[in-house]
């Protein structure tokens, strides 16, 4: 599944394996693209998600809100792999200690 937002450099591609989806995200996650990320991460029948943000170049408050929504939807089964930029935004927002946030993998 490939869901594109208005930004042609953004993509959120989900691959389902059993009851888990892995979403690879590239480009900017902002107000125009955050809903596409959420949709890619929530196909029917999944109980967990891995969100790979290592190729994300911009991450704003709408993107943060999307991660919080995903954490609520997948309690205990969400994994987020951040880029350095995403990690800094999450540090500033006070979310760096969340159990779903994995160590940098850049």
Secondary structure as UniProt FT lines:
FT   STRAND          2..3
FT   TURN            8..9
FT   STRAND          11..17
FT   TURN            18..19
FT   STRAND          20..29
FT   TURN            31..33
FT   HELIX           34..41
FT   TURN            44..45
FT   STRAND          48..59
FT   HELIX           61..73
FT   TURN            74..77
FT   STRAND          78..82
FT   HELIX           84..92
FT   TURN            93..94
FT   TURN            96..97
FT   TURN            99..100
FT   STRAND          101..102
//
